[in-house]
Amino acid sequence: MKKLLLILLFPIVCFGQEDIERYKVYNTTNIYTSLLLDSATGQIWQLQIGLSDVDQLKTKLNDIAFAESIEDITESWTESIDSKMKEWEENYNSKPDSIVSDKDKEYWKPLTLEGTIELNYIAQNGRFKLYPTGNMYNFLMVDVIDGRTWQVQWNIDEDKRLVSIFY
């Protein structure tokens, strides 16, 4: 029943996302620098405006997406499931109950696609937001669905840029 409800509500959530902006630009106190946020995945770019191509800059602050699309999750699950199922079949399911208990077989059985999706963070427009702090170089990024929070630090110097999660 739970899975059926998830399948029925998923299209409603997807279609309801159309009017929410995926990419948002946030101003910094530096008039030449802005931050571009992918509000669905949490990826951030530092944008620097200038009069020439040399002065213009678009630099990724984080290479990691903090939420994935259903398509990406499904693709990675499909690629890995064959080997996981084969290993489970050889190591656990093919053994008699006297060697491997039913409880162990169930515990080590690979997750279904639905189970994998439930454990992942699903990309949705508007999921991530940036909030300025008192420090001109720092912002807080918040996952407004589950409350995960990151410190985002932009800078012209590459070694001073940072996206770090609060634990």
Backbone as ProteinMPNN parsed JSONL, in Angstrom:
{"seq_chain_A": "MKKLLLILLFPIVCFGQEDIERYKVYNTTNIYTSLLLDSATGQIWQLQIGLSDVDQLKTKLNDIAFAESIEDITESWTESIDSKMKEWEENYNSKPDSIVSDKDKEYWKPLTLEGTIELNYIAQNGRFKLYPTGNMYNFLMVDVIDGRTWQVQWNIDEDKRLVSIFY", "coords_chain_A": {"N_chain_A": [[0.828, -1.197, 0.0], [1.958, 1.215, 0.809], [3.932, 1.578, -1.129], [2.356, 1.796, -3.417], [0.993, 4.168, -2.882], [3.175, 5.92, -2.903], [3.928, 5.719, -5.603], [1.645, 6.744, -6.84], [1.554, 9.382, -5.858], [3.944, 10.475, -6.724], [3.923, 11.49, -9.492], [2.324, 13.778, -9.087], [3.895, 15.368, -7.425], [6.059, 15.79, -9.157], [4.87, 17.213, -11.35], [4.005, 19.428, -10.006], [6.269, 20.854, -9.56], [6.952, 22.496, -11.65], [6.621, 25.323, -11.672], [8.463, 26.293, -9.901], [11.603, 27.766, -9.596], [14.547, 26.292, -10.899], [17.251, 27.048, -11.046], [18.873, 29.534, -9.215], [20.021, 32.845, -8.653], [22.132, 34.327, -6.343], [22.952, 37.305, -4.78], [26.077, 38.616, -3.644], [27.887, 40.612, -1.227], [29.911, 41.663, -2.651], [30.109, 43.479, -5.535], [30.804, 42.401, -7.966], [30.564, 39.685, -7.842], [28.48, 36.832, -7.761], [26.392, 34.106, -6.643], [25.417, 31.051, -8.087], [22.863, 28.83, -7.698], [21.863, 25.486, -7.974], [18.839, 24.615, -7.27], [17.691, 22.15, -7.004], [19.619, 20.109, -6.77], [21.654, 21.091, -5.147], [24.09, 21.976, -6.04], [26.62, 24.465, -6.525], [27.766, 27.448, -8.099], [30.279, 29.907, -8.488], [29.913, 33.069, -9.719], [31.5, 35.509, -11.58], [31.424, 38.742, -12.732], [32.6, 40.74, -15.482], [34.4, 43.017, -17.676], [35.782, 41.882, -19.755], [36.57, 38.68, -21.344], [38.519, 37.515, -19.812], [38.125, 38.516, -17.277], [35.63, 37.512, -16.617], [34.062, 34.84, -14.887], [33.15, 31.534, -14.12], [32.869, 29.349, -11.716], [32.815, 26.177, -10.276], [31.721, 25.485, -7.051], [31.209, 23.191, -5.576], [31.615, 19.798, -6.374], [29.922, 17.763, -5.932], [26.646, 16.49, -6.088], [24.024, 16.987, -3.889], [21.591, 15.819, -3.893], [19.822, 13.475, -5.892], [18.462, 12.771, -9.163], [15.551, 10.808, -9.935], [15.969, 9.3, -12.214], [18.806, 9.109, -12.34], [19.319, 7.653, -9.982], [17.943, 5.29, -10.545], [19.355, 4.401, -12.804], [21.994, 3.94, -11.776], [21.362, 1.971, -9.904], [20.399, -0.077, -11.558], [22.712, -0.705, -13.0], [24.314, -1.816, -11.015], [22.899, -3.924, -9.826], [22.832, -6.542, -10.977], [25.354, -7.798, -10.447], [25.3, -7.697, -7.651], [23.046, -9.246, -7.017], [23.848, -11.733, -8.038], [26.062, -12.304, -6.423], [24.763, -12.417, -3.928], [23.07, -14.59, -4.358], [24.947, -16.671, -4.704], [26.417, -16.618, -2.269], [24.562, -16.607, -0.139], [21.734, -17.282, -0.646], [21.816, -19.75, -1.996], [22.754, -21.531, -0.171], [22.077, -24.095, 2.257], [19.539, -23.854, 4.855], [20.621, -24.63, 7.258], [23.221, -23.748, 7.234], [23.211, -21.01, 6.525], [21.103, -18.768, 7.96], [17.567, -17.937, 7.556], [17.123, -15.378, 8.366], [19.641, -14.146, 8.045], [19.879, -14.413, 5.265], [17.84, -12.729, 4.369], [18.723, -10.305, 5.465], [21.113, -9.772, 4.08], [20.257, -9.611, 1.492], [20.14, -7.819, -1.563], [18.951, -4.411, -1.854], [15.741, -3.508, -3.128], [14.669, -1.562, -5.982], [12.791, 0.333, -5.102], [13.404, 0.412, -2.362], [15.984, 1.437, -2.501], [15.509, 3.979, -3.58], [14.055, 5.132, -1.478], [16.082, 5.469, 0.403], [17.686, 7.434, -0.654], [18.386, 10.907, -1.382], [16.104, 12.776, -3.035], [16.179, 14.762, -5.91], [14.614, 17.859, -6.138], [13.069, 20.721, -7.423], [13.688, 23.722, -5.725], [14.486, 22.555, -3.37], [16.915, 23.192, -2.096], [18.267, 26.068, -0.468], [19.946, 29.219, -0.212], [21.36, 31.192, 2.383], [22.434, 34.328, 3.47], [25.183, 35.24, 5.629], [26.677, 37.084, 8.371], [29.268, 37.368, 7.545], [30.823, 38.35, 4.622], [31.802, 36.486, 2.803], [30.631, 34.077, 3.345], [27.894, 31.803, 3.245], [24.917, 30.092, 4.279], [23.767, 26.973, 3.286], [20.735, 25.337, 3.053], [18.957, 22.327, 3.196], [15.757, 22.325, 2.641], [13.901, 20.378, 3.024], [14.799, 18.228, 4.68], [16.467, 19.459, 6.505], [19.281, 19.324, 6.488], [22.414, 21.017, 6.606], [24.839, 23.249, 5.227], [28.015, 24.919, 5.223], [28.861, 27.449, 3.07], [31.46, 28.801, 1.379], [32.659, 31.317, -0.542], [35.27, 32.582, -2.66], [37.798, 34.545, -4.255], [40.277, 33.407, -4.373], [41.17, 30.13, -5.055], [41.888, 28.149, -3.145], [40.59, 28.964, -0.879], [37.907, 28.462, -1.086], [34.899, 26.736, -0.17], [32.647, 24.109, 0.626], [30.951, 22.755, 3.095], [29.481, 20.308, 5.123], [27.37, 20.574, 8.035], [27.596, 18.64, 10.895]], "CA_chain_A": [[0.0, 0.0, 0.0], [2.855, 2.356, 0.911], [4.573, 1.738, -2.433], [1.328, 2.263, -4.341], [0.776, 5.571, -2.562], [4.361, 6.621, -3.391], [3.856, 5.749, -7.067], [0.542, 7.625, -7.23], [1.851, 10.763, -5.492], [5.15, 10.952, -7.387], [3.628, 12.397, -10.607], [1.782, 15.039, -8.578], [5.042, 16.133, -6.965], [6.833, 16.188, -10.335], [4.183, 18.234, -12.109], [3.881, 20.604, -9.162], [7.564, 21.507, -9.49], [7.213, 23.254, -12.862], [6.657, 26.766, -11.476], [9.545, 26.638, -8.981], [12.857, 27.935, -10.328], [15.591, 25.323, -10.587], [18.494, 27.78, -10.826], [18.66, 30.847, -8.61], [21.234, 33.642, -8.479], [22.164, 35.036, -5.066], [23.956, 38.362, -4.748], [26.966, 38.743, -2.491], [28.147, 42.035, -1.005], [30.867, 42.052, -3.684], [29.258, 43.8, -6.682], [31.238, 41.638, -9.135], [30.432, 38.247, -7.591], [27.19, 36.258, -7.379], [26.399, 32.647, -6.537], [24.356, 30.379, -8.819], [22.482, 27.607, -6.981], [20.914, 24.525, -8.537], [18.005, 24.398, -6.082], [17.26, 20.75, -6.954], [20.718, 19.209, -6.393], [22.549, 21.713, -4.179], [25.364, 22.377, -6.634], [26.784, 25.917, -6.484], [28.816, 28.032, -8.902], [30.617, 31.302, -8.219], [29.892, 33.834, -10.96], [32.172, 36.807, -11.474], [31.207, 39.519, -13.948], [33.722, 41.586, -15.868], [34.284, 43.635, -18.99], [36.4, 41.036, -20.781], [36.483, 37.241, -21.081], [39.491, 37.183, -18.771], [37.542, 38.893, -15.985], [34.427, 36.727, -16.346], [34.433, 33.571, -14.264], [32.099, 30.659, -13.598], [33.623, 28.304, -11.043], [32.014, 25.278, -9.454], [32.174, 25.438, -5.657], [31.134, 21.8, -5.119], [31.46, 18.825, -7.454], [28.975, 16.738, -5.494], [25.228, 16.811, -6.0], [23.539, 16.514, -2.598], [20.346, 15.103, -4.167], [19.902, 12.891, -7.234], [17.187, 12.569, -9.851], [15.061, 9.425, -9.958], [16.614, 8.647, -13.355], [20.178, 8.778, -11.96], [19.27, 6.585, -8.985], [17.526, 4.077, -11.247], [20.455, 3.975, -13.673], [23.079, 3.353, -10.974], [20.85, 0.731, -9.309], [20.334, -1.072, -12.627], [24.082, -1.106, -13.319], [24.953, -2.579, -9.938], [22.064, -4.976, -9.24], [23.165, -7.879, -11.484], [26.467, -8.379, -9.688], [24.893, -7.864, -6.252], [22.132, -10.394, -6.925], [24.638, -12.941, -8.278], [26.834, -12.534, -5.198], [23.829, -12.832, -2.879], [22.61, -15.935, -4.7], [26.049, -17.607, -4.454], [26.88, -16.617, -0.871], [23.539, -16.735, 0.892], [20.494, -17.94, -0.991], [22.02, -21.12, -2.468], [23.19, -22.357, 0.961], [20.963, -24.619, 3.064], [19.196, -23.081, 6.054], [21.465, -25.012, 8.399], [24.478, -22.988, 7.148], [22.86, -19.59, 6.535], [19.712, -18.653, 8.418], [16.662, -17.115, 6.755], [17.318, -13.993, 8.801], [20.847, -13.671, 7.363], [19.586, -14.303, 3.835], [17.035, -11.52, 4.17], [19.538, -9.141, 5.819], [22.127, -9.521, 3.054], [19.639, -9.5, 0.172], [20.237, -6.433, -2.065], [17.739, -3.599, -1.812], [14.963, -3.327, -4.344], [14.747, -0.187, -6.471], [12.0, 1.18, -4.207], [14.181, 0.588, -1.137], [17.109, 2.318, -2.808], [14.976, 5.337, -3.735], [13.687, 5.626, -0.145], [17.287, 5.82, 1.143], [18.378, 8.529, -1.32], [17.805, 12.241, -1.377], [15.548, 12.99, -4.364], [16.286, 16.138, -6.391], [13.351, 18.562, -6.368], [13.261, 22.167, -7.522], [13.397, 24.44, -4.486], [14.912, 21.779, -2.201], [18.037, 23.871, -1.442], [18.242, 27.53, -0.441], [21.117, 29.874, 0.373], [21.075, 32.277, 3.312], [23.668, 35.056, 3.778], [25.589, 35.378, 7.029], [27.329, 38.359, 8.618], [30.551, 37.356, 6.84], [30.496, 38.508, 3.198], [32.258, 35.327, 2.03], [29.964, 32.862, 3.798], [26.449, 31.596, 3.179], [24.457, 28.795, 4.739], [22.855, 26.291, 2.371], [19.854, 24.477, 3.835], [18.013, 21.437, 2.533], [14.53, 22.718, 3.332], [13.063, 19.205, 3.257], [15.228, 17.444, 5.843], [17.224, 20.277, 7.451], [20.742, 19.264, 6.372], [22.936, 22.372, 6.472], [26.224, 23.355, 4.796], [28.668, 26.212, 5.153], [29.33, 27.722, 1.712], [32.392, 29.92, 1.411], [33.182, 31.672, -1.858], [36.433, 33.454, -2.607], [38.523, 34.647, -5.53], [41.346, 32.41, -4.257], [40.587, 28.788, -5.128], [42.132, 27.381, -1.924], [39.749, 29.476, 0.206], [36.52, 28.102, -1.364], [34.528, 25.622, 0.694], [31.261, 23.692, 0.874], [31.141, 21.764, 4.155], [28.237, 19.986, 5.835], [27.344, 20.599, 9.496], [27.188, 17.336, 11.451]], "C_chain_A": [[0.87, 1.257, 0.0], [3.517, 2.646, -0.442], [3.587, 2.273, -3.468], [1.062, 3.748, -4.133], [1.94, 6.418, -3.071], [4.312, 6.772, -4.905], [2.764, 6.707, -7.535], [0.848, 9.094, -6.948], [3.05, 11.327, -6.231], [4.855, 11.853, -8.585], [3.085, 13.749, -10.162], [2.919, 15.946, -8.131], [5.84, 16.646, -8.153], [6.167, 17.321, -11.092], [4.035, 19.524, -11.306], [5.167, 21.403, -9.08], [7.821, 22.462, -10.657], [7.349, 24.755, -12.623], [7.757, 27.215, -10.508], [10.847, 26.696, -9.775], [13.877, 26.886, -9.905], [16.896, 26.044, -10.254], [18.178, 29.164, -10.288], [20.014, 31.536, -8.435], [21.105, 34.422, -7.177], [23.281, 36.073, -5.115], [24.82, 38.231, -3.498], [27.169, 40.235, -2.261], [29.22, 42.558, -1.957], [30.058, 42.272, -4.968], [29.639, 43.015, -7.936], [30.988, 40.141, -9.004], [29.018, 37.898, -7.162], [27.359, 34.753, -7.266], [25.192, 32.103, -7.288], [24.101, 29.046, -8.136], [21.545, 26.772, -7.832], [20.056, 24.098, -7.352], [17.489, 22.965, -5.973], [18.358, 19.841, -6.414], [21.665, 19.78, -5.348], [23.908, 22.07, -4.744], [25.415, 23.895, -6.743], [27.954, 26.326, -7.371], [29.034, 29.467, -8.457], [30.697, 32.008, -9.572], [30.566, 35.174, -10.728], [31.978, 37.537, -12.787], [32.423, 40.386, -14.221], [33.518, 42.118, -17.264], [34.88, 42.775, -20.099], [36.253, 39.563, -20.393], [37.42, 36.815, -19.963], [38.911, 37.452, -17.389], [36.321, 38.061, -15.613], [34.824, 35.339, -15.863], [33.17, 32.816, -13.844], [32.824, 29.444, -13.041], [32.701, 27.483, -10.163], [32.584, 25.265, -8.029], [32.132, 24.017, -5.102], [30.871, 20.885, -6.307], [30.382, 17.794, -7.153], [27.555, 17.281, -5.529], [24.707, 16.197, -4.697], [22.168, 15.852, -2.691], [20.418, 14.629, -5.62], [18.507, 12.749, -7.837], [16.816, 11.089, -9.79], [15.755, 8.651, -11.081], [18.042, 8.223, -13.007], [20.216, 7.628, -10.955], [18.919, 5.26, -9.654], [18.654, 3.528, -12.107], [21.58, 3.318, -12.874], [22.63, 2.045, -10.325], [20.849, -0.381, -10.35], [21.723, -1.592, -12.968], [24.674, -2.021, -12.256], [24.167, -3.816, -9.489], [22.432, -6.373, -9.713], [24.273, -8.531, -10.677], [26.081, -8.613, -8.229], [23.977, -9.073, -6.084], [22.883, -11.704, -7.124], [25.432, -13.306, -7.02], [25.932, -13.024, -4.069], [23.365, -14.256, -3.114], [23.685, -16.968, -4.36], [26.37, -17.734, -2.964], [25.804, -16.927, 0.16], [22.356, -17.605, 0.465], [20.676, -19.396, -1.414], [22.437, -22.066, -1.336], [21.971, -22.88, 1.716], [20.758, -23.784, 4.332], [20.063, -23.426, 7.252], [22.782, -24.237, 8.397], [24.211, -21.485, 7.256], [21.382, -19.477, 6.896], [18.885, -17.771, 7.471], [16.84, -15.632, 7.097], [18.545, -13.392, 8.12], [20.61, -13.495, 5.871], [18.828, -13.011, 3.55], [17.862, -10.264, 4.431], [20.497, -8.773, 4.689], [21.549, -9.408, 1.651], [19.718, -8.046, -0.3], [18.892, -5.723, -2.028], [17.034, -3.594, -3.161], [15.13, -1.875, -4.799], [13.973, 0.756, -5.557], [12.743, 1.447, -2.899], [15.357, 1.523, -1.332], [16.636, 3.761, -2.925], [14.615, 5.93, -2.38], [14.903, 6.083, 0.648], [18.03, 7.019, 0.554], [17.64, 9.845, -1.139], [17.384, 12.548, -2.807], [15.629, 14.473, -4.723], [14.894, 16.693, -6.688], [13.649, 20.049, -6.455], [12.845, 22.827, -6.214], [13.853, 23.716, -3.228], [16.009, 22.503, -1.414], [17.892, 25.379, -1.548], [19.515, 28.04, 0.217], [20.671, 31.027, 1.259], [22.379, 32.988, 3.631], [23.933, 35.078, 5.279], [26.192, 36.768, 7.203], [28.684, 38.478, 7.931], [30.259, 37.399, 5.343], [30.88, 37.31, 2.345], [31.49, 34.045, 2.354], [28.447, 32.934, 3.641], [26.158, 30.277, 3.87], [23.544, 28.235, 3.664], [22.064, 25.294, 3.196], [19.019, 23.626, 2.886], [16.703, 21.65, 3.277], [13.592, 21.544, 3.579], [13.491, 18.455, 4.506], [16.146, 18.198, 6.802], [18.737, 20.143, 7.386], [21.251, 20.664, 6.057], [24.42, 22.335, 6.117], [26.717, 24.78, 4.961], [29.207, 26.349, 3.733], [30.21, 28.957, 1.78], [32.919, 30.153, -0.001], [34.391, 32.567, -1.669], [37.067, 33.499, -3.98], [39.662, 33.634, -5.534], [40.736, 31.02, -4.161], [40.751, 28.006, -3.823], [41.317, 27.867, -0.732], [38.273, 29.21, -0.018], [36.176, 26.836, -0.6], [33.037, 25.374, 0.65], [31.374, 22.533, 1.854], [29.858, 21.574, 4.938], [28.424, 20.127, 7.344], [26.868, 19.23, 9.99], [26.531, 17.48, 12.784]], "O_chain_A": [[0.581, 2.229, -0.697], [3.647, 3.801, -0.847], [3.945, 3.108, -4.299], [0.923, 4.499, -5.099], [1.728, 7.505, -3.609], [4.621, 7.841, -5.432], [2.947, 7.409, -8.529], [0.442, 9.964, -7.719], [3.17, 12.546, -6.356], [5.481, 12.907, -8.701], [3.362, 14.764, -10.8], [2.916, 17.143, -8.416], [6.257, 17.804, -8.165], [6.83, 18.296, -11.445], [3.949, 20.605, -11.889], [5.158, 22.527, -8.577], [8.825, 23.173, -10.648], [8.13, 25.406, -13.317], [7.952, 28.416, -10.322], [11.156, 25.78, -10.537], [14.055, 26.619, -8.717], [17.572, 25.69, -9.287], [17.331, 29.877, -10.826], [21.016, 30.897, -8.114], [20.1, 35.092, -6.938], [24.421, 35.752, -5.452], [24.358, 37.795, -2.443], [26.664, 41.046, -3.037], [29.417, 43.768, -2.06], [29.393, 41.35, -5.44], [28.856, 42.973, -8.885], [31.184, 39.401, -9.968], [28.427, 38.569, -6.316], [28.349, 34.192, -7.736], [24.082, 32.618, -7.153], [25.009, 28.225, -8.007], [20.551, 27.278, -8.353], [20.498, 23.306, -6.52], [16.907, 22.6, -4.951], [18.068, 18.898, -5.678], [22.411, 19.027, -4.722], [24.805, 22.436, -3.984], [24.404, 24.541, -7.016], [28.991, 25.663, -7.403], [28.086, 30.162, -8.091], [31.451, 31.599, -10.455], [30.233, 35.889, -9.782], [32.328, 37.015, -13.846], [33.18, 40.724, -13.31], [32.581, 41.725, -17.959], [34.513, 42.93, -21.264], [35.866, 39.238, -19.27], [37.138, 35.855, -19.246], [39.171, 36.708, -16.444], [36.005, 37.917, -14.432], [35.782, 34.741, -16.352], [32.242, 33.399, -13.283], [33.332, 28.612, -13.793], [31.904, 28.029, -9.4], [33.782, 25.059, -7.833], [32.942, 23.673, -4.242], [30.01, 21.164, -7.141], [29.98, 17.036, -8.036], [27.29, 18.389, -5.062], [24.93, 15.014, -4.437], [21.639, 15.377, -1.686], [21.003, 15.299, -6.471], [17.512, 12.623, -7.123], [17.679, 10.23, -9.611], [16.089, 7.478, -10.913], [18.453, 7.11, -13.335], [21.052, 6.731, -11.066], [19.527, 4.231, -9.362], [18.882, 2.318, -12.134], [22.066, 2.253, -13.254], [23.423, 1.111, -10.204], [21.255, -1.505, -10.056], [21.898, -2.788, -13.2], [25.46, -2.913, -12.577], [24.736, -4.681, -8.824], [22.354, -7.316, -8.926], [24.15, -9.685, -10.266], [26.486, -9.611, -7.633], [24.113, -9.833, -5.125], [22.587, -12.69, -6.448], [25.469, -14.466, -6.61], [26.296, -13.944, -3.337], [23.276, -15.045, -2.174], [23.38, -18.019, -3.796], [26.571, -18.84, -2.462], [26.109, -17.459, 1.227], [22.018, -18.567, 1.154], [19.77, -20.204, -1.21], [22.469, -23.281, -1.532], [20.951, -22.196, 1.806], [21.669, -23.108, 4.811], [20.225, -22.612, 8.16], [23.401, -24.08, 9.45], [24.901, -20.776, 7.988], [20.521, -20.029, 6.211], [19.424, -16.976, 6.701], [16.723, -14.758, 6.237], [18.499, -12.249, 7.665], [21.09, -12.529, 5.276], [19.142, -12.292, 2.602], [17.73, -9.272, 3.715], [20.671, -7.595, 4.379], [22.289, -9.133, 0.706], [19.401, -7.134, 0.464], [17.838, -6.346, -2.154], [17.677, -3.668, -4.208], [15.679, -1.055, -4.064], [14.44, 1.857, -5.266], [12.72, 2.565, -2.384], [15.693, 2.307, -0.444], [17.294, 4.671, -2.42], [14.847, 7.117, -2.152], [14.79, 6.983, 1.48], [18.92, 7.566, 1.206], [16.458, 9.89, -0.798], [18.228, 12.578, -3.703], [15.207, 15.333, -3.95], [14.102, 16.072, -7.397], [14.405, 20.579, -5.641], [11.785, 22.528, -5.664], [13.631, 24.211, -2.123], [16.027, 22.432, -0.185], [17.456, 25.906, -2.572], [20.088, 27.384, 1.086], [19.727, 31.747, 0.933], [23.347, 32.337, 4.024], [23.015, 34.949, 6.089], [26.208, 37.551, 6.253], [29.191, 39.586, 7.755], [29.512, 36.556, 4.845], [30.329, 37.136, 1.258], [31.69, 33.028, 1.69], [27.818, 33.967, 3.868], [27.048, 29.441, 4.028], [22.649, 28.929, 3.181], [22.635, 24.502, 3.946], [18.451, 24.121, 1.913], [16.554, 21.207, 4.416], [12.588, 21.697, 4.274], [12.645, 18.079, 5.317], [16.564, 17.636, 7.815], [19.43, 20.795, 8.167], [20.603, 21.414, 5.328], [25.169, 21.504, 6.631], [25.945, 25.733, 4.855], [29.923, 25.474, 3.247], [29.762, 30.028, 2.187], [33.555, 29.275, -0.582], [34.527, 33.232, -0.642], [36.889, 32.581, -4.781], [39.982, 33.064, -6.578], [39.895, 30.758, -3.302], [39.843, 27.273, -3.432], [41.349, 27.24, 0.327], [37.446, 29.673, 0.768], [37.025, 25.968, -0.399], [32.246, 26.317, 0.638], [31.837, 21.452, 1.49], [29.224, 22.539, 5.364], [29.497, 19.838, 7.873], [25.839, 18.729, 9.535], [26.13, 16.483, 13.385]]}, "name": "protein", "num_of_chains": 1, "seq": "MKKLLLILLFPIVCFGQEDIERYKVYNTTNIYTSLLLDSATGQIWQLQIGLSDVDQLKTKLNDIAFAESIEDITESWTESIDSKMKEWEENYNSKPDSIVSDKDKEYWKPLTLEGTIELNYIAQNGRFKLYPTGNMYNFLMVDVIDGRTWQVQWNIDEDKRLVSIFY"}
